[in-house]
Amino acid sequence: MADYLPPKVWTWDTESGGTFASINRPIAGATHDKELPIGKHPLQLYSLATPNGQKVTILLEELLALGHTGAEYDAWLIKIGDGDQFGSGFVAVNPNSKIPALMDHSGATPIRVFESGAILQYLAEKFGAFLPSEPAARAECLSWLFWQMGSAPYLGGGFGHFYAYAPSKMEYPINRFAMEAKRQLDVLDKRLAVSEYIAGDEYTIADIAIWPWYGGLVKGRLYGDSAEFLSVHEYKHVLRWADAIDARPAVQRGRRVNRVSGEEQLPERHDASDLD
């Protein structure tokens, strides 16, 4: 492949190709008018069962399993392949046009929360669960939560894109991001060698944030045969942790919500019985 010589000024004149080319663009904002539906529960989630979307539905199902009835929610499907995230209603909730997005109607004034890490922290604080209150433990949990927010783009937008979604296979970016994905797995493996869960002895939003990405990767659920390519069997502590979380009933329920491919699809969830 010939070397690419960047122009002095970049312009967007053609689609880049690849799986998501039709929805990628260099500008923000709504492309069409479309109001978001509102269901019967105070919490209204607009999402899709990607790893980022699974974080929130897993937490909500874990909260419900603890008996927090106020965590009942409606989960509306946002079809990102169809551009639903560029509708005016969704952009009003998340100006960044990414899933998931949450509206909390439980108070006098509705509250919008966007970015998955922010939603996890908001819900954990709202219900007083899965986020330690002791300062050192809280700091450890939030540090790992924000580690995930900063690291996963290298896994998804970096490795995952060039390994699975780019229009052609390119050695340099695949090697570059495979190296980073393995480094991140090693970070987690070393941590989990000395800790039952990511932030310590207790299961927290740090685990809930990290598991859909890195647990999904080592369990072979992301990017085709990437688990073999990355030799995930080397990370035995990550595998132990991933299996333990995968066995949690609330995790199994949360993974199904807003899923539109594979087994056990549940495009929308409006009542706990929808999962039964």
C-alpha positions in Angstrom: 0.0 0.0 0.0 1.4 3.4 -1.0 2.1 5.9 1.7 -0.6 8.4 2.4 0.4 12.1 2.1 -2.1 14.2 4.1 -3.2 17.4 2.4 -2.5 20.8 4.1 -6.1 21.1 5.1 -8.4 18.1 5.6 -11.8 18.2 4.0 -14.7 15.7 4.2 -15.6 14.8 0.7 -16.1 11.0 0.8 -17.2 8.4 3.2 -14.3 6.6 4.9 -15.7 3.2 4.3 -16.1 0.4 6.8 -19.1 -0.9 8.8 -20.2 2.5 10.2 -19.3 4.8 7.3 -22.9 5.8 6.7 -23.3 7.4 10.1 -19.9 9.0 10.6 -19.6 12.7 9.9 -17.5 15.6 11.1 -20.3 17.7 12.5 -22.7 17.5 15.4 -26.4 18.2 15.9 -29.7 16.8 14.7 -30.3 15.6 11.2 -34.1 15.3 11.6 -37.0 16.0 13.9 -38.0 13.1 16.1 -39.2 13.3 19.7 -38.2 10.6 22.1 -41.0 8.3 23.6 -41.6 8.4 27.4 -42.8 5.4 29.3 -44.4 4.9 32.7 -41.2 4.8 34.9 -39.2 7.8 36.2 -36.0 6.5 34.5 -36.1 6.6 30.7 -33.1 5.0 29.0 -32.4 5.4 25.3 -29.8 2.9 24.2 -28.6 -0.2 22.3 -26.9 -3.3 23.7 -23.4 -2.4 22.8 -20.8 -2.7 25.6 -21.5 0.9 26.6 -25.2 0.3 26.6 -24.9 -2.9 28.6 -23.2 -1.0 31.5 -26.3 0.9 32.3 -28.9 -1.9 31.9 -26.7 -4.2 34.0 -26.5 -1.6 36.8 -30.3 -1.0 36.7 -31.0 -4.7 36.9 -28.5 -5.0 39.8 -30.2 -2.2 41.6 -33.6 -3.8 41.1 -32.2 -7.1 42.4 -31.2 -5.3 45.6 -34.8 -4.1 46.0 -34.4 -0.5 44.8 -37.9 -0.2 43.2 -37.1 3.3 42.1 -34.7 1.9 39.6 -37.5 0.6 37.4 -37.0 1.8 33.9 -38.1 1.9 30.4 -35.4 1.1 27.9 -36.1 2.4 24.4 -34.2 1.2 21.4 -31.9 3.6 19.5 -30.9 2.1 16.2 -27.5 3.7 15.6 -27.2 2.1 12.2 -30.3 3.9 11.2 -29.2 7.3 12.6 -31.7 7.4 15.5 -29.1 9.1 17.6 -29.3 12.2 15.3 -32.9 12.8 16.0 -33.8 16.1 17.6 -35.1 14.4 20.8 -32.0 12.3 21.3 -29.6 15.2 20.6 -31.5 17.2 23.3 -30.6 14.5 25.8 -27.1 13.9 24.5 -25.6 16.6 22.3 -22.8 14.1 21.5 -25.2 11.7 19.8 -23.9 8.6 21.4 -25.8 5.9 23.4 -26.6 5.5 26.2 -28.6 8.5 27.3 -30.8 8.7 30.4 -33.6 11.0 31.5 -34.6 11.0 35.2 -38.2 12.2 35.7 -38.4 11.4 39.4 -38.0 15.0 40.5 -39.8 18.2 39.8 -37.4 19.0 37.0 -36.2 16.2 34.6 -32.5 15.6 34.7 -30.6 14.4 31.6 -27.4 12.3 32.0 -25.2 11.3 29.1 -21.9 9.3 28.8 -22.0 5.9 30.3 -19.6 6.5 33.1 -21.5 9.6 34.2 -24.8 7.6 34.2 -23.2 4.8 36.3 -22.0 7.3 38.8 -25.3 9.2 38.9 -27.3 6.1 39.5 -24.9 4.7 42.1 -25.1 7.9 44.0 -28.8 8.2 43.6 -29.5 4.8 45.1 -26.4 4.5 47.4 -25.2 1.3 45.9 -22.2 -0.1 44.1 -20.1 2.9 44.9 -18.2 2.9 48.2 -18.7 5.8 50.6 -15.3 5.5 52.4 -13.0 8.0 50.7 -10.1 5.7 49.8 -12.4 3.0 48.5 -14.5 5.5 46.6 -11.4 7.0 45.0 -10.2 3.5 43.9 -13.6 2.8 42.4 -13.8 6.0 40.5 -10.2 5.8 39.3 -11.0 2.5 37.7 -14.3 3.8 36.3 -12.4 6.6 34.6 -9.7 4.2 33.5 -12.3 2.4 31.5 -13.7 5.5 30.0 -10.2 6.5 28.8 -9.0 3.0 27.8 -12.0 1.5 26.0 -11.8 3.8 22.9 -8.4 2.2 22.1 -10.1 -1.2 22.3 -13.2 -0.3 20.4 -12.4 2.6 18.1 -8.8 1.4 17.8 -8.4 -2.3 17.8 -12.0 -3.3 17.1 -12.3 -0.9 14.3 -9.2 -1.8 12.4 -9.5 -5.6 13.1 -13.2 -6.0 12.4 -14.8 -3.0 10.8 -12.3 -1.2 8.6 -12.8 -1.6 4.8 -9.5 -3.4 4.5 -6.9 -5.0 6.8 -3.9 -2.8 7.5 -0.9 -4.2 9.4 0.3 -1.0 11.2 -3.0 0.0 12.9 -3.9 -3.6 13.8 -0.5 -4.2 15.3 -0.5 -0.8 17.1 -3.9 -1.3 18.7 -3.5 -5.1 19.4 -0.4 -4.1 21.4 -2.4 -1.6 23.4 -5.4 -4.0 23.9 -3.0 -6.6 25.3 -1.3 -4.0 27.5 -4.7 -3.1 28.9 -5.6 -6.7 29.5 -2.3 -7.1 31.4 -3.1 -4.0 33.5 -6.4 -5.7 34.5 -4.8 -9.1 35.0 -2.2 -7.7 37.4 -4.9 -5.9 39.3 -7.2 -8.9 39.5 -4.3 -11.1 40.7 -4.4 -9.3 44.0 -8.1 -8.2 44.1 -11.3 -10.2 43.8 -13.0 -7.3 42.0 -11.5 -4.3 40.1 -11.8 -1.8 43.0 -11.3 -4.2 45.9 -13.2 -6.9 47.7 -16.6 -5.5 46.6 -18.4 -5.6 43.3 -18.8 -2.0 42.1 -19.6 0.2 39.1 -16.0 -0.2 38.2 -16.7 -3.8 37.4 -20.0 -3.0 35.7 -18.2 -0.5 33.5 -15.2 -2.6 32.6 -16.8 -6.0 32.2 -18.9 -5.5 29.0 -15.7 -4.4 27.2 -12.9 -6.5 28.6 -15.0 -9.4 30.0 -16.8 -9.5 26.6 -13.5 -9.6 24.8 -12.0 -12.5 26.8 -15.3 -14.5 26.6 -15.1 -14.2 22.8 -18.1 -11.9 22.3 -16.3 -9.0 20.6 -14.8 -8.6 17.1 -15.1 -12.1 15.6 -12.1 -14.3 16.4 -10.3 -11.5 18.3 -10.0 -13.6 21.5 -7.8 -16.1 19.7 -5.9 -13.4 17.9 -5.1 -11.6 21.3 -4.4 -14.9 23.1 -6.8 -14.0 25.9 -6.1 -17.4 27.6 -2.9 -15.7 28.9 -5.0 -13.5 31.3 -6.2 -16.1 33.7 -7.2 -13.6 36.4 -9.3 -11.6 33.9 -10.9 -14.8 32.8 -11.7 -15.7 36.4 -13.3 -12.3 37.0 -15.2 -12.3 33.7 -16.7 -15.7 34.5 -17.8 -14.7 38.0 -19.6 -11.6 36.7 -21.1 -13.4 33.8 -22.8 -15.8 36.2 -24.7 -13.0 38.0 -28.4 -13.1 37.2 -28.7 -9.4 37.0 -25.8 -9.2 34.5 -27.5 -11.9 32.4 -30.7 -9.8 32.4 -29.0 -6.6 31.7 -27.1 -7.9 28.7 -30.4 -8.8 27.0 -32.0 -5.4 27.1 -32.0 -3.5 23.8 -30.3 -6.4 22.1 -31.3 -6.8 18.5 -28.8 -9.5 17.3 -27.8 -12.9 18.5 -29.8 -15.0 21.0 -32.3 -13.7 23.6 -33.1 -10.4 21.8 -35.1 -7.9 23.7 -35.3 -4.7 21.7 -37.2 -2.7 24.4 -37.8 -3.3 28.1 -40.7 -1.6 29.9 -41.3 -4.0 32.8 -39.4 -6.6 34.7 -41.7 -9.3 33.3 -40.3 -8.5 29.8 -37.2 -10.4 30.8 -39.0 -13.4 32.3 
